[in-house]
Amino acid sequence: MDVCIRVDSSVLIGSGHVMRCLTLANELTKNKTRVFFICRDIPGNLCTYIEQKGFEVYRLPFSHDIDSLEEKNLDANETIKVLTQIKRNVDWLIVDHYKLDIHWEIKIRAFVKKIMVIDDLADRVHDCDLLLDQNLYRDAKSRYSRLVSDSCIRLLGPQYLLIREEFEIERRKLLGHSGHIKRILVFFGGSDPFNQTVKSLHAINQMKKESFIVDVIVGKLNQNQNEIKELCRHYGFHYYCQVENIANFMLKADLSLGAGGTAIWERCFLGLPSLTIIIAENQREVTKSVSHKQALMNLGWYSEVEEKDIVEAITFLQKNPLILKNMSEKALNLVSSGRTKVTNYMIGML
């Protein structure tokens, strides 16, 4: 089976799309599948990182954001050019991109056997055979009813989570949450464009008497690395950049400060209670839904969250260990690994 993945990353887009696609790509290779990527060469891309993971990457030339129909058509034509030049019979094209929709997919349709869309916005129409949305929504069953055809298979919910194998390994080591906070993990994704990491570090430092062990992780796309590294040195926190074993950090932590998005599910999968700050509009609904299930504490929109709000939230959880323990249990029960389920659907549909 030959699979092509069309996905981008940048300072603004972040790394989440690429990381979940890599998870699926690694699972597909276990089934004698050849996987290659098509990515646009834009600032903050992860093309080299994908290649280091063992996958071919075909780079589309630099261009600004894909907003107009003309730009979508251009992207489709450039993608088609790659597909025709490499002379492969592509069984599945996987597209994980908020700016690409039915107009793009219709143009690609003749050059691949099947199209799979990974989405979580439900804000545009698709021409696809399989749609994956691994997030939790109260209206999950109806979200895509008018956006895909009746024949499209829809895999909806965190039971189809594209979680990396390292998380499954760490999950088997879980002993249960004690309800006490001794170690805090701070991680706001690959780029943290609004620098919520620094805000969090200042807040935790105000609680000096608590003597927390604090692990601070930044992605390679983070433009504030030097400032964060210096703050960690000054405050006595542990600084790490672009780690490969974040699941182990999550396993050791008692509480996490982080953003919404893909990382919510990684934390939930390991039962890690979190104070979550929403840094993108597409994170708002998911964060609220998971908070409604009492599997995280939603601090709200990033520009409205102050250092004192973080201090108050940590203090509250310190005084209420049963709430923290319950949050961990709720998170664990919310998700399951979906890598094998998704690949089995793809194989079975050919």
C-alpha positions as CSV (number, residue, x, y, z in Angstrom):
1,M,0.0,0.0,0.0
2,D,1.2,3.5,-0.9
3,V,0.1,6.4,1.3
4,C,0.7,10.1,0.8
5,I,0.3,12.6,3.6
6,R,-0.3,16.3,2.8
7,V,0.3,18.3,6.0
8,D,2.1,21.5,7.0
9,S,3.6,23.0,10.1
10,S,4.8,26.5,10.9
11,V,5.4,28.9,13.8
12,L,1.7,29.8,13.7
13,I,0.2,26.4,12.7
14,G,2.3,24.6,15.3
15,S,3.5,21.0,15.1
16,G,0.4,19.1,16.2
17,H,-0.8,18.2,12.7
18,V,2.6,16.8,11.7
19,M,3.0,14.9,15.0
20,R,-0.3,13.1,14.7
21,C,0.3,12.3,11.0
22,L,3.7,10.8,12.0
23,T,2.0,8.6,14.5
24,L,-0.3,7.3,11.8
25,A,2.6,7.0,9.4
26,N,4.6,4.8,11.8
27,E,1.6,2.5,12.4
28,L,1.0,2.2,8.6
29,T,4.6,1.1,8.0
30,K,4.0,-1.9,10.3
31,N,1.5,-3.1,7.6
32,K,4.1,-3.0,4.8
33,T,3.0,0.4,3.7
34,R,5.2,3.0,2.0
35,V,4.4,6.4,3.3
36,F,5.7,9.8,2.0
37,F,4.8,13.4,2.9
38,I,4.1,16.5,0.9
39,C,4.7,19.7,2.9
40,R,5.1,23.3,2.0
41,D,8.4,24.9,2.6
42,I,7.3,27.7,5.0
43,P,9.0,29.2,8.1
44,G,8.8,26.7,11.0
45,N,8.3,23.7,8.8
46,L,9.3,20.3,10.1
47,C,10.4,18.7,6.8
48,T,13.8,17.8,8.1
49,Y,12.3,16.4,11.3
50,I,10.0,14.1,9.2
51,E,12.9,13.0,7.2
52,Q,14.9,12.2,10.3
53,K,12.0,9.9,11.2
54,G,12.6,7.9,8.1
55,F,10.0,9.3,5.6
56,E,10.4,10.9,2.3
57,V,9.3,14.6,2.1
58,Y,8.4,16.4,-1.1
59,R,8.6,20.1,-0.5
60,L,6.1,22.5,-2.2
61,P,7.6,26.0,-2.8
62,F,7.2,28.8,-0.3
63,S,4.0,30.8,-0.5
64,H,1.8,32.8,1.9
65,D,-1.3,31.4,3.6
66,I,-3.8,29.4,1.6
67,D,-7.0,31.5,1.8
68,S,-8.4,32.1,-1.6
69,L,-9.8,29.6,-4.1
70,E,-7.0,30.5,-6.4
71,E,-4.4,29.6,-3.7
72,K,-6.1,26.3,-3.0
73,N,-6.1,25.4,-6.7
74,L,-2.4,26.3,-6.9
75,D,-1.7,24.0,-3.9
76,A,-3.7,21.2,-5.6
77,N,-1.8,21.6,-8.8
78,E,1.5,21.6,-7.1
79,T,0.5,18.5,-5.2
80,I,-0.7,16.8,-8.4
81,K,2.7,17.6,-10.0
82,V,4.4,15.7,-7.2
83,L,2.1,12.8,-7.5
84,T,2.6,12.5,-11.2
85,Q,6.3,12.9,-11.1
86,I,7.0,10.2,-8.6
87,K,4.9,7.7,-10.6
88,R,3.3,5.9,-7.7
89,N,-0.2,4.4,-7.5
90,V,-1.3,6.2,-4.3
91,D,-3.9,4.1,-2.4
92,W,-4.6,6.7,0.2
93,L,-4.1,10.4,0.3
94,I,-4.3,11.7,3.9
95,V,-4.8,15.5,4.2
96,D,-4.5,17.2,7.6
97,H,-4.8,20.9,6.8
98,Y,-7.4,23.5,8.0
99,K,-7.1,25.5,4.7
100,L,-7.9,22.6,2.3
101,D,-11.4,21.6,1.5
102,I,-13.7,20.0,-1.2
103,H,-12.3,22.3,-4.0
104,W,-8.8,21.0,-3.3
105,E,-9.9,17.4,-2.9
106,I,-12.0,17.3,-6.1
107,K,-8.9,18.2,-8.1
108,I,-6.8,15.5,-6.4
109,R,-9.4,12.8,-6.6
110,A,-8.4,11.4,-10.0
111,F,-4.8,10.9,-8.9
112,V,-5.4,8.7,-5.8
113,K,-7.7,5.8,-5.0
114,K,-9.0,7.0,-1.6
115,I,-8.9,10.3,0.3
116,M,-8.8,10.5,4.1
117,V,-9.3,13.8,6.0
118,I,-8.1,14.5,9.5
119,D,-10.1,17.4,10.9
120,D,-11.5,18.9,14.1
121,L,-13.0,22.1,13.0
122,A,-16.1,20.9,11.0
123,D,-16.2,24.2,9.3
124,R,-15.9,23.2,5.6
125,V,-17.2,20.6,3.1
126,H,-15.1,17.6,2.1
127,D,-14.9,15.1,-0.7
128,C,-13.4,12.2,1.2
129,D,-13.9,8.5,1.8
130,L,-12.8,8.5,5.4
131,L,-12.9,11.3,8.0
132,L,-11.1,11.2,11.4
133,D,-11.9,13.6,14.2
134,Q,-10.3,12.3,17.4
135,N,-11.7,15.0,19.6
136,L,-14.6,15.1,22.1
137,Y,-17.7,17.2,21.2
138,R,-21.2,17.1,22.7
139,D,-22.6,17.1,19.1
140,A,-20.1,14.7,17.6
141,K,-22.6,12.6,15.7
142,S,-24.1,15.6,13.8
143,R,-21.0,17.8,13.3
144,Y,-20.2,16.5,9.9
145,S,-23.7,15.5,8.7
146,R,-23.8,18.2,6.1
147,L,-20.1,18.4,5.4
148,V,-19.4,14.9,4.0
149,S,-21.3,12.4,1.9
150,D,-23.5,9.7,3.4
151,S,-21.0,7.1,2.1
152,C,-18.1,8.7,4.0
153,I,-16.9,6.6,7.0
154,R,-16.6,8.8,10.0
155,L,-14.3,7.9,12.9
156,L,-15.3,10.3,15.7
157,G,-14.2,10.7,19.2
158,P,-11.1,10.0,21.5
159,Q,-11.5,6.3,21.1
160,Y,-9.7,6.9,17.7
161,L,-6.9,8.8,19.3
162,L,-3.6,8.8,17.2
163,I,-1.4,8.3,20.2
164,R,2.3,7.4,19.8
165,E,3.4,4.0,21.0
166,E,5.7,5.5,23.7
167,F,2.5,6.7,25.5
168,E,1.1,3.2,25.5
169,I,4.3,1.9,27.0
170,E,4.3,4.6,29.7
171,R,0.6,4.0,30.4
172,R,1.3,0.4,31.5
173,K,3.6,1.8,34.2
174,L,0.8,3.9,35.8
175,L,0.3,3.5,39.5
176,G,-2.5,5.9,40.1
177,H,-2.5,9.5,41.1
178,S,-1.8,10.3,44.7
179,G,-3.7,13.6,44.7
180,H,-0.6,15.5,45.8
181,I,1.5,17.9,43.7
182,K,5.2,17.4,43.9
183,R,6.2,17.7,40.2
184,I,4.8,20.1,37.6
185,L,5.3,19.8,33.8
186,V,5.1,23.0,31.7
187,F,4.6,22.4,28.0
188,F,2.7,24.6,25.6
189,G,3.3,22.8,22.3
190,G,5.9,23.1,19.6
191,S,5.7,26.9,19.1
192,D,3.8,28.5,22.0
193,P,3.2,31.6,19.8
194,F,1.8,33.7,22.7
195,N,4.5,32.8,25.2
196,Q,2.3,31.2,27.8
197,T,5.4,29.3,29.1
198,V,6.9,32.5,30.6
199,K,3.7,33.5,32.2
200,S,3.4,30.0,33.8
201,L,7.0,30.1,35.1
202,H,6.5,33.5,36.8
203,A,3.3,32.1,38.4
204,I,4.9,28.9,39.8
205,N,7.9,30.9,41.0
206,Q,5.5,32.9,43.2
207,M,4.9,29.7,45.1
208,K,8.6,29.3,46.2
209,K,7.8,27.8,49.6
210,E,6.1,24.8,47.9
211,S,9.5,23.5,46.5
212,F,8.0,21.9,43.4
213,I,10.1,20.1,40.9
214,V,9.4,21.9,37.6
215,D,10.1,20.4,34.2
216,V,9.8,23.0,31.4
217,I,9.7,21.7,27.8
218,V,9.8,23.9,24.6
219,G,9.5,22.8,21.0
220,K,12.1,23.7,18.4
221,L,9.7,26.2,16.9
222,N,9.5,28.2,20.1
223,Q,10.9,31.7,19.4
224,N,11.4,32.5,23.1
225,Q,13.8,29.6,23.9
226,N,16.6,31.8,25.2
227,E,14.3,33.8,27.5
228,I,12.8,30.6,28.9
229,K,16.1,28.9,29.3
230,E,17.4,31.8,31.3
231,L,14.3,32.0,33.5
232,C,14.6,28.3,34.2
233,R,18.2,28.8,35.3
234,H,17.3,31.7,37.5
235,Y,14.3,30.0,39.1
236,G,15.9,26.6,39.5
237,F,13.6,24.8,37.0
238,H,14.6,22.0,34.6
239,Y,14.7,23.2,30.9
240,Y,14.4,20.9,27.9
241,C,14.1,21.6,24.2
242,Q,12.4,19.2,21.6
243,V,12.4,16.1,23.7
244,E,11.7,12.6,22.3
245,N,10.4,11.2,25.5
246,I,7.6,13.6,26.6
247,A,5.4,10.7,27.6
248,N,7.9,9.9,30.4
249,F,7.8,13.5,31.6
250,M,4.0,13.3,31.7
251,L,4.2,10.0,33.6
252,K,6.4,11.5,36.3
253,A,4.4,14.7,36.7
254,D,1.6,15.3,39.1
255,L,0.2,18.4,37.3
256,S,0.6,19.9,33.9
257,L,0.3,23.5,32.6
258,G,-0.4,23.4,28.8
259,A,-2.4,24.4,25.9
260,G,-5.5,22.9,24.3
261,G,-5.2,20.8,21.1
262,T,-3.5,17.5,20.6
263,A,-1.6,17.7,23.9
264,I,-4.9,17.4,25.8
265,W,-5.3,13.8,24.7
266,E,-1.7,12.9,25.4
267,R,-2.2,14.2,29.0
268,C,-5.5,12.4,29.3
269,F,-4.1,9.2,28.0
270,L,-1.6,9.2,30.9
271,G,-4.1,10.4,33.5
272,L,-2.2,13.7,34.0
273,P,-4.3,16.4,35.5
274,S,-3.8,19.7,33.8
275,L,-4.5,23.4,33.9
276,T,-5.3,24.2,30.3
277,I,-5.0,27.6,28.6
278,I,-6.7,28.0,25.3
279,I,-4.3,29.6,22.7
280,A,-6.3,29.0,19.5
281,E,-9.9,29.3,18.5
282,N,-10.1,25.7,17.4
283,Q,-9.1,24.6,20.9
284,R,-12.0,26.3,22.6
285,E,-14.8,23.8,22.2
286,V,-12.6,20.7,22.8
287,T,-11.2,22.2,26.0
288,K,-14.6,23.1,27.3
289,S,-15.9,19.6,26.5
290,V,-13.1,17.8,28.3
291,S,-13.5,20.3,31.2
292,H,-17.2,19.4,31.3
293,K,-16.1,15.8,31.8
294,Q,-14.0,17.0,34.8
295,A,-10.8,15.6,33.1
296,L,-9.0,19.0,33.1
297,M,-9.3,22.5,34.6
298,N,-10.0,25.1,31.9
299,L,-8.3,28.4,32.8
300,G,-9.8,30.1,29.7
301,W,-8.5,32.2,26.8
302,Y,-4.8,33.0,27.0
303,S,-5.1,36.8,26.9
304,E,-7.5,36.7,29.9
305,V,-5.4,34.4,32.1
306,E,-3.1,36.2,34.5
307,E,-0.3,34.8,36.7
308,K,-2.6,35.1,39.8
309,D,-5.1,32.8,38.1
310,I,-2.5,30.1,37.7
311,V,-1.4,30.5,41.3
312,E,-5.0,30.3,42.6
313,A,-5.7,27.2,40.5
314,I,-2.6,25.3,41.8
315,T,-3.4,26.4,45.3
316,F,-6.9,25.2,45.0
317,L,-5.8,21.7,43.8
318,Q,-3.2,21.5,46.5
319,K,-6.0,22.0,49.1
320,N,-8.3,19.5,47.3
321,P,-6.3,16.3,46.5
322,L,-9.4,14.3,45.9
323,I,-10.4,16.6,43.1
324,L,-7.0,16.2,41.5
325,K,-7.2,12.4,41.9
326,N,-10.7,12.4,40.4
327,M,-9.4,14.5,37.5
328,S,-6.8,11.9,36.7
329,E,-9.3,9.0,36.8
330,K,-11.7,10.9,34.6
331,A,-9.0,11.7,32.0
332,L,-7.9,8.0,31.9
333,N,-11.4,6.8,31.2
334,L,-12.0,9.3,28.4
335,V,-9.5,8.0,25.8
336,S,-8.1,4.9,24.2
337,S,-5.5,4.3,21.5
338,G,-6.9,4.4,18.0
339,R,-3.9,3.9,15.8
340,T,-4.7,0.3,14.9
341,K,-8.4,0.9,14.5
342,V,-7.7,3.7,12.0
343,T,-5.2,1.7,10.0
344,N,-7.5,-1.3,9.9
345,Y,-10.3,0.8,8.4
346,M,-7.9,2.1,5.8
347,I,-6.7,-1.4,4.8
348,G,-10.3,-2.8,4.8
349,M,-11.6,-0.1,2.5
350,L,-9.3,-0.8,-0.3
